[in-house]
Amino acid sequence: MSVIPGSTIGILGGGQLGRMLAIAAANIGYRTHIYAPGTSGPASEVSARWTHGAYDDRAAVAAFAGQVDVVTYEFENVDVGALRGLRGVHPSVKALEVAQDRVAEKSFVEAVGGRPAPFWPVDSLKDLKDACKMVGAPAILKTRRFGYDGKGQARITEAARAEAAWAMIGKQPAVLEKMIDFRAEFSILLARGMDGTVVQWDAITNIHKDGILDISKVPPTGVVAAQAAEAAALAERIAGALDYVGVLACEFFASADGPVFNEMAPRVHNSGHWTIEGSVTSQFENHIRAICGLPLGSTALVGKRAEMRNLIGNEVESWPHILGDPKAHLHLYGKTAVKPGRKMGHVTRVE
């Protein structure tokens, strides 16, 4: 059953993704109500309501859900238990649960025919030393939960570095992954509706700097173009197995042996920001359409190519120059504190 325009969409998380979801929702007649731990954030300036509350406060989350017509999230590090039993939560709680745990995520992907990098669960220093023998070096140690933009990670170039790496991630439950020799990084972005209809955007080539996404561009070329179809088919299988509703992003390494699954994000994704100007229907609008039971929009490129670049830290100071570029579309997130590694905005160019 469709959620009619004029209804209220509840969004868990008040960051820039929530901001862009709220703008897309407003453009097709929906109101948004944000729930987040802070008292304000990038989404607060464009949403109808804001509720301050902890993600693990089950009573508060339930009360919030009772005030809206559908619930979604722009931030996956929320308490799964707080969402169990609530009506109208999209994407599903199962998708959130799988994506929150790197071992569960990689095991799930293997079960649907995907190929993650060789990995080994780690719950102790002894596990890590055993894993180094099994996986080999170089490898990367990642916390099982709550890591993003390169946080919660440590590289192990030789087995002797295991103890230092274990300390670096705070001795938390983790996964050791073999480092992949890859030629490019790319993502597959799709939207799946309540009726199972799936639309996909062009495969997105991603360039990272210091562990943070720097540039995303479409359409794919070279090795990414050659491996896009196989990766896209896997992403669609993942969405189907999760009975997914909304936008899903899956990240891959393009290797000599084909696409290697890296991780999934059960939400709109930084690599899809170019879709606001570069696609007939943006990832944000298609997410709103999907969770409200509406027909999905076209994902076709509106030009020959598009490129999105993040404005990270003091790079945001270039905004006056960007406004002088007739091909540039500037998005600032309304963050007042400039910090190294913090995403302050992005700029898209479509040709």
One Martini backbone bead per residue (centre of mass of N, CA, C, O) as a GRO file, in nm:
protein
  351
    1MET     BB    1   0.096   0.036   0.022
    2SER     BB    2   0.071   0.361  -0.016
    3VAL     BB    3   0.228   0.662   0.062
    4ILE     BB    4   0.096   0.958   0.081
    5PRO     BB    5   0.100   1.261   0.016
    6GLY     BB    6   0.153   1.434   0.336
    7SER     BB    7   0.315   1.254   0.474
    8THR     BB    8   0.538   1.103   0.718
    9ILE     BB    9   0.890   1.078   0.735
   10GLY     BB   10   1.111   0.881   0.909
   11ILE     BB   11   1.447   0.971   1.024
   12LEU     BB   12   1.743   0.810   1.100
   13GLY     BB   13   1.917   1.077   1.111
   14GLY     BB   14   2.096   1.419   1.070
   15GLY     BB   15   2.253   1.435   0.818
   16GLN     BB   16   2.319   1.478   0.486
   17LEU     BB   17   2.134   1.246   0.398
   18GLY     BB   18   1.883   1.353   0.542
   19ARG     BB   19   1.874   1.619   0.393
   20MET     BB   20   1.839   1.500   0.099
   21LEU     BB   21   1.586   1.339   0.164
   22ALA     BB   22   1.408   1.578   0.254
   23ILE     BB   23   1.415   1.728  -0.014
   24ALA     BB   24   1.298   1.502  -0.190
   25ALA     BB   25   1.034   1.472  -0.033
   26ALA     BB   26   0.928   1.763  -0.071
   27ASN     BB   27   0.915   1.754  -0.391
   28ILE     BB   28   0.671   1.508  -0.342
   29GLY     BB   29   0.496   1.588  -0.061
   30TYR     BB   30   0.674   1.541   0.198
   31ARG     BB   31   0.737   1.488   0.526
   32THR     BB   32   0.985   1.532   0.795
   33HIS     BB   33   1.126   1.325   1.067
   34ILE     BB   34   1.378   1.355   1.299
   35TYR     BB   35   1.615   1.117   1.448
   36ALA     BB   36   1.856   1.216   1.704
   37PRO     BB   37   2.103   1.284   1.941
   38GLY     BB   38   2.092   1.556   1.863
   39THR     BB   39   1.964   1.901   1.829
   40SER     BB   40   2.122   1.906   1.550
   41GLY     BB   41   2.161   1.941   1.183
   42PRO     BB   42   2.158   1.926   0.848
   43ALA     BB   43   1.841   1.830   0.857
   44SER     BB   44   1.701   2.058   1.033
   45GLU     BB   45   1.668   2.285   0.800
   46VAL     BB   46   1.453   2.070   0.614
   47SER     BB   47   1.266   1.985   0.845
   48ALA     BB   48   0.975   1.969   1.036
   49ARG     BB   49   1.114   1.764   1.245
   50TRP     BB   50   1.276   1.708   1.580
   51THR     BB   51   1.426   1.434   1.760
   52HIS     BB   52   1.570   1.378   2.066
   53GLY     BB   53   1.773   1.070   2.063
   54ALA     BB   54   1.855   0.755   2.120
   55TYR     BB   55   1.912   0.460   1.940
   56ASP     BB   56   1.872   0.275   2.227
   57ASP     BB   57   1.585   0.403   2.280
   58ARG     BB   58   1.311   0.220   2.255
   59ALA     BB   59   1.081   0.404   2.348
   60ALA     BB   60   1.153   0.652   2.171
   61VAL     BB   61   1.147   0.513   1.896
   62ALA     BB   62   0.853   0.415   1.916
   63ALA     BB   63   0.728   0.696   1.946
   64PHE     BB   64   0.829   0.804   1.679
   65ALA     BB   65   0.696   0.586   1.492
   66GLY     BB   66   0.399   0.677   1.587
   67GLN     BB   67   0.435   0.974   1.418
   68VAL     BB   68   0.465   0.805   1.155
   69ASP     BB   69   0.436   0.629   0.832
   70VAL     BB   70   0.755   0.595   0.792
   71VAL     BB   71   1.076   0.421   0.818
   72THR     BB   72   1.413   0.536   0.808
   73TYR     BB   73   1.775   0.547   0.715
   74GLU     BB   74   2.114   0.724   0.716
   75PHE     BB   75   2.215   0.530   0.958
   76GLU     BB   76   2.341   0.208   1.061
   77ASN     BB   77   2.420   0.280   1.379
   78VAL     BB   78   2.167   0.126   1.500
   79ASP     BB   79   1.938  -0.024   1.698
   80VAL     BB   80   1.785  -0.310   1.621
   81GLY     BB   81   1.599  -0.356   1.869
   82ALA     BB   82   1.437  -0.080   1.826
   83LEU     BB   83   1.298  -0.198   1.540
   84ARG     BB   84   1.161  -0.427   1.641
   85GLY     BB   85   0.812  -0.440   1.556
   86LEU     BB   86   0.800  -0.220   1.364
   87ARG     BB   87   0.636  -0.034   1.143
   88GLY     BB   88   0.752   0.068   0.842
   89VAL     BB   89   1.053  -0.051   0.781
   90HIS     BB   90   1.297   0.111   0.558
   91PRO     BB   91   1.481  -0.097   0.545
   92SER     BB   92   1.529  -0.380   0.677
   93VAL     BB   93   1.639  -0.517   0.965
   94LYS     BB   94   1.810  -0.734   0.831
   95ALA     BB   95   1.990  -0.546   0.665
   96LEU     BB   96   2.109  -0.398   0.907
   97GLU     BB   97   2.228  -0.644   1.056
   98VAL     BB   98   2.423  -0.736   0.833
   99ALA     BB   99   2.578  -0.455   0.788
  100GLN     BB  100   2.695  -0.424   1.094
  101ASP     BB  101   2.849  -0.705   1.027
  102ARG     BB  102   3.121  -0.813   0.861
  103VAL     BB  103   3.089  -1.118   0.889
  104ALA     BB  104   2.791  -1.144   0.814
  105GLU     BB  105   2.815  -1.005   0.540
  106LYS     BB  106   3.023  -1.197   0.402
  107SER     BB  107   2.861  -1.456   0.447
  108PHE     BB  108   2.609  -1.371   0.293
  109VAL     BB  109   2.745  -1.320   0.018
  110GLU     BB  110   2.848  -1.607  -0.021
  111ALA     BB  111   2.554  -1.740  -0.016
  112VAL     BB  112   2.486  -1.562  -0.301
  113GLY     BB  113   2.775  -1.577  -0.478
  114GLY     BB  114   2.996  -1.416  -0.362
  115ARG     BB  115   3.332  -1.228  -0.346
  116PRO     BB  116   3.521  -1.194  -0.100
  117ALA     BB  117   3.767  -1.148   0.079
  118PRO     BB  118   3.965  -1.303   0.261
  119PHE     BB  119   3.855  -1.420   0.593
  120TRP     BB  120   3.871  -1.354   0.966
  121PRO     BB  121   3.775  -1.396   1.267
  122VAL     BB  122   3.813  -1.164   1.561
  123ASP     BB  123   3.843  -1.190   1.943
  124SER     BB  124   4.165  -1.205   1.960
  125LEU     BB  125   4.498  -1.224   1.957
  126LYS     BB  126   4.505  -1.520   1.883
  127ASP     BB  127   4.320  -1.500   1.640
  128LEU     BB  128   4.504  -1.307   1.484
  129LYS     BB  129   4.749  -1.491   1.460
  130ASP     BB  130   4.595  -1.713   1.311
  131ALA     BB  131   4.492  -1.535   1.076
  132CYS     BB  132   4.771  -1.463   0.959
  133LYS     BB  133   4.823  -1.756   0.867
  134MET     BB  134   4.567  -1.783   0.682
  135VAL     BB  135   4.573  -1.502   0.515
  136GLY     BB  136   4.804  -1.317   0.548
  137ALA     BB  137   5.039  -1.096   0.386
  138PRO     BB  138   4.873  -0.848   0.346
  139ALA     BB  139   4.646  -0.685   0.585
  140ILE     BB  140   4.317  -0.605   0.730
  141LEU     BB  141   4.194  -0.458   1.024
  142LYS     BB  142   3.849  -0.479   1.136
  143THR     BB  143   3.590  -0.385   1.272
  144ARG     BB  144   3.279  -0.525   1.289
  145ARG     BB  145   3.189  -0.236   1.400
  146PHE     BB  146   3.154   0.117   1.329
  147GLY     BB  147   3.300   0.155   1.057
  148TYR     BB  148   3.433   0.449   0.876
  149ASP     BB  149   3.637   0.617   0.676
  150GLY     BB  150   3.884   0.428   0.801
  151LYS     BB  151   3.777   0.347   1.063
  152GLY     BB  152   3.879   0.080   1.250
  153GLN     BB  153   4.182   0.045   1.124
  154ALA     BB  154   4.454  -0.196   1.030
  155ARG     BB  155   4.760  -0.260   0.907
  156ILE     BB  156   4.928  -0.572   0.797
  157THR     BB  157   5.252  -0.645   0.676
  158GLU     BB  158   5.314  -0.830   0.932
  159ALA     BB  159   5.282  -1.052   1.186
  160ALA     BB  160   5.439  -0.868   1.401
  161ARG     BB  161   5.187  -0.644   1.387
  162ALA     BB  162   4.941  -0.756   1.542
  163GLU     BB  163   4.946  -0.624   1.827
  164ALA     BB  164   4.932  -0.329   1.731
  165ALA     BB  165   4.663  -0.356   1.576
  166TRP     BB  166   4.489  -0.446   1.814
  167ALA     BB  167   4.531  -0.182   1.973
  168MET     BB  168   4.434   0.025   1.754
  169ILE     BB  169   4.120  -0.104   1.769
  170GLY     BB  170   4.067  -0.171   2.089
  171LYS     BB  171   4.015  -0.481   2.117
  172GLN     BB  172   3.802  -0.563   1.906
  173PRO     BB  173   3.591  -0.703   1.730
  174ALA     BB  174   3.689  -0.869   1.419
  175VAL     BB  175   3.843  -0.853   1.085
  176LEU     BB  176   4.043  -1.033   0.858
  177GLU     BB  177   4.181  -0.906   0.552
  178LYS     BB  178   4.281  -0.951   0.252
  179MET     BB  179   4.469  -0.789   0.037
  180ILE     BB  180   4.389  -0.640  -0.266
  181ASP     BB  181   4.468  -0.655  -0.604
  182PHE     BB  182   4.372  -0.359  -0.756
  183ARG     BB  183   4.246  -0.130  -1.018
  184ALA     BB  184   3.961  -0.064  -0.881
  185GLU     BB  185   3.688   0.128  -0.754
  186PHE     BB  186   3.337   0.033  -0.695
  187SER     BB  187   2.981   0.095  -0.745
  188ILE     BB  188   2.652  -0.025  -0.666
  189LEU     BB  189   2.335   0.124  -0.754
  190LEU     BB  190   2.012   0.066  -0.605
  191ALA     BB  191   1.653   0.016  -0.649
  192ARG     BB  192   1.384  -0.118  -0.440
  193GLY     BB  193   1.072  -0.217  -0.440
  194MET     BB  194   0.789  -0.358  -0.302
  195ASP     BB  195   0.752  -0.535  -0.586
  196GLY     BB  196   1.073  -0.590  -0.682
  197THR     BB  197   1.166  -0.362  -0.831
  198VAL     BB  198   1.460  -0.279  -1.035
  199VAL     BB  199   1.707  -0.020  -1.025
  200GLN     BB  200   1.999   0.111  -1.206
  201TRP     BB  201   2.290   0.255  -1.207
  202ASP     BB  202   2.572   0.330  -1.297
  203ALA     BB  203   2.868   0.245  -1.256
  204ILE     BB  204   3.099   0.355  -0.994
  205THR     BB  205   3.385   0.536  -0.984
  206ASN     BB  206   3.632   0.532  -0.719
  207ILE     BB  207   3.815   0.781  -0.523
  208HIS     BB  208   4.056   0.778  -0.270
  209LYS     BB  209   4.145   0.970   0.039
  210ASP     BB  210   4.243   0.868   0.330
  211GLY     BB  211   3.975   0.666   0.326
  212ILE     BB  212   3.814   0.881   0.151
  213LEU     BB  213   3.593   0.993  -0.047
  214ASP     BB  214   3.647   1.196  -0.341
  215ILE     BB  215   3.564   1.044  -0.623
  216SER     BB  216   3.288   1.026  -0.861
  217LYS     BB  217   3.216   0.831  -1.171
  218VAL     BB  218   3.040   0.866  -1.489
  219PRO     BB  219   3.085   0.628  -1.670
  220PRO     BB  220   3.221   0.341  -1.717
  221THR     BB  221   3.553   0.206  -1.757
  222GLY     BB  222   3.715  -0.050  -1.845
  223VAL     BB  223   3.723  -0.263  -1.585
  224VAL     BB  224   3.453  -0.168  -1.473
  225ALA     BB  225   3.282  -0.223  -1.724
  226ALA     BB  226   3.358  -0.532  -1.736
  227GLN     BB  227   3.241  -0.584  -1.415
  228ALA     BB  228   2.950  -0.467  -1.371
  229ALA     BB  229   2.746  -0.698  -1.429
  230GLU     BB  230   2.833  -0.894  -1.204
  231ALA     BB  231   2.791  -0.696  -0.969
  232ALA     BB  232   2.493  -0.627  -1.025
  233ALA     BB  233   2.383  -0.914  -0.987
  234LEU     BB  234   2.465  -0.938  -0.692
  235ALA     BB  235   2.312  -0.695  -0.577
  236GLU     BB  236   2.033  -0.812  -0.657
  237ARG     BB  237   2.053  -1.065  -0.482
  238ILE     BB  238   2.083  -0.928  -0.213
  239ALA     BB  239   1.814  -0.773  -0.221
  240GLY     BB  240   1.631  -1.023  -0.250
  241ALA     BB  241   1.728  -1.179   0.012
  242LEU     BB  242   1.629  -0.912   0.193
  243ASP     BB  243   1.376  -0.774   0.098
  244TYR     BB  244   1.431  -0.501  -0.029
  245VAL     BB  245   1.382  -0.139   0.052
  246GLY     BB  246   1.547   0.076  -0.154
  247VAL     BB  247   1.868   0.189  -0.122
  248LEU     BB  248   2.165   0.024  -0.253
  249ALA     BB  249   2.512  -0.029  -0.163
  250CYS     BB  250   2.795  -0.169  -0.347
  251GLU     BB  251   3.128  -0.260  -0.294
  252PHE     BB  252   3.425  -0.277  -0.514
  253PHE     BB  253   3.683  -0.472  -0.657
  254ALA     BB  254   3.895  -0.458  -0.935
  255SER     BB  255   4.016  -0.754  -1.050
  256ALA     BB  256   4.171  -1.010  -1.220
  257ASP     BB  257   3.911  -1.206  -1.112
  258GLY     BB  258   3.719  -0.978  -1.051
  259PRO     BB  259   3.473  -0.898  -0.846
  260VAL     BB  260   3.516  -0.770  -0.512
  261PHE     BB  261   3.370  -0.770  -0.224
  262ASN     BB  262   3.338  -0.534   0.041
  263GLU     BB  263   3.057  -0.354   0.084
  264MET     BB  264   2.756  -0.243   0.246
  265ALA     BB  265   2.475  -0.002   0.211
  266PRO     BB  266   2.152   0.055   0.372
  267ARG     BB  267   2.157   0.321   0.169
  268VAL     BB  268   2.238   0.599   0.093
  269HIS     BB  269   2.524   0.732  -0.105
  270ASN     BB  270   2.804   0.909  -0.174
  271SER     BB  271   2.844   0.788  -0.473
  272GLY     BB  272   2.529   0.913  -0.545
  273HIS     BB  273   2.527   1.235  -0.562
  274TRP     BB  274   2.528   1.282  -0.876
  275THR     BB  275   2.212   1.217  -0.924
  276ILE     BB  276   2.080   1.492  -0.885
  277GLU     BB  277   2.197   1.599  -1.180
  278GLY     BB  278   2.283   1.317  -1.353
  279SER     BB  279   1.984   1.215  -1.314
  280VAL     BB  280   1.659   1.177  -1.353
  281THR     BB  281   1.685   1.008  -1.078
  282SER     BB  282   1.758   1.014  -0.768
  283GLN     BB  283   1.845   0.841  -0.494
  284PHE     BB  284   1.653   0.998  -0.302
  285GLU     BB  285   1.388   0.973  -0.458
  286ASN     BB  286   1.390   0.659  -0.488
  287HIS     BB  287   1.379   0.603  -0.191
  288ILE     BB  288   1.109   0.739  -0.137
  289ARG     BB  289   0.947   0.578  -0.337
  290ALA     BB  290   1.000   0.297  -0.222
  291ILE     BB  291   0.899   0.342   0.087
  292CYS     BB  292   0.603   0.447  -0.047
  293GLY     BB  293   0.514   0.264  -0.303
  294LEU     BB  294   0.637   0.379  -0.562
  295PRO     BB  295   0.738   0.441  -0.854
  296LEU     BB  296   1.020   0.420  -1.026
  297GLY     BB  297   1.279   0.594  -1.157
  298SER     BB  298   1.492   0.699  -1.372
  299THR     BB  299   1.865   0.628  -1.420
  300ALA     BB  300   1.946   0.809  -1.634
  301LEU     BB  301   2.152   0.994  -1.798
  302VAL     BB  302   2.171   1.350  -1.888
  303GLY     BB  303   2.452   1.284  -2.000
  304LYS     BB  304   2.771   1.164  -2.069
  305ARG     BB  305   2.874   1.281  -1.781
  306ALA     BB  306   2.983   1.239  -1.428
  307GLU     BB  307   3.103   1.434  -1.133
  308MET     BB  308   3.207   1.381  -0.792
  309ARG     BB  309   3.316   1.603  -0.521
  310ASN     BB  310   3.444   1.625  -0.226
  311LEU     BB  311   3.429   1.840   0.066
  312ILE     BB  312   3.712   1.837   0.275
  313GLY     BB  313   3.721   2.035   0.504
  314ASN     BB  314   3.896   2.313   0.378
  315GLU     BB  315   3.775   2.278   0.084
  316VAL     BB  316   3.519   2.459   0.132
  317GLU     BB  317   3.668   2.741   0.071
  318SER     BB  318   3.607   2.708  -0.256
  319TRP     BB  319   3.306   2.797  -0.312
  320PRO     BB  320   3.330   3.064  -0.478
  321HIS     BB  321   3.471   2.933  -0.721
  322ILE     BB  322   3.253   2.724  -0.789
  323LEU     BB  323   3.026   2.934  -0.856
  324GLY     BB  324   3.199   3.027  -1.122
  325ASP     BB  325   3.111   2.748  -1.239
  326PRO     BB  326   2.883   2.658  -1.485
  327LYS     BB  327   2.917   2.324  -1.425
  328ALA     BB  328   2.851   2.364  -1.125
  329HIS     BB  329   2.724   2.180  -0.830
  330LEU     BB  330   2.647   2.301  -0.517
  331HIS     BB  331   2.690   2.138  -0.184
  332LEU     BB  332   2.595   2.236   0.135
  333TYR     BB  333   2.549   2.116   0.485
  334GLY     BB  334   2.572   2.334   0.734
  335LYS     BB  335   2.851   2.317   0.858
  336THR     BB  336   3.051   2.494   1.096
  337ALA     BB  337   3.265   2.275   1.155
  338VAL     BB  338   3.598   2.248   1.065
  339LYS     BB  339   3.736   1.925   0.977
  340PRO     BB  340   3.935   1.682   0.940
  341GLY     BB  341   3.754   1.457   0.728
  342ARG     BB  342   3.509   1.635   0.682
  343LYS     BB  343   3.198   1.652   0.533
  344MET     BB  344   3.081   1.963   0.382
  345GLY     BB  345   3.051   1.869   0.072
  346HIS     BB  346   2.961   1.905  -0.284
  347VAL     BB  347   3.055   1.853  -0.638
  348THR     BB  348   2.894   1.874  -0.961
  349ARG     BB  349   2.957   1.747  -1.299
  350VAL     BB  350   2.796   1.793  -1.619
  351GLU     BB  351   2.824   1.676  -1.983
   0.00000   0.00000   0.00000
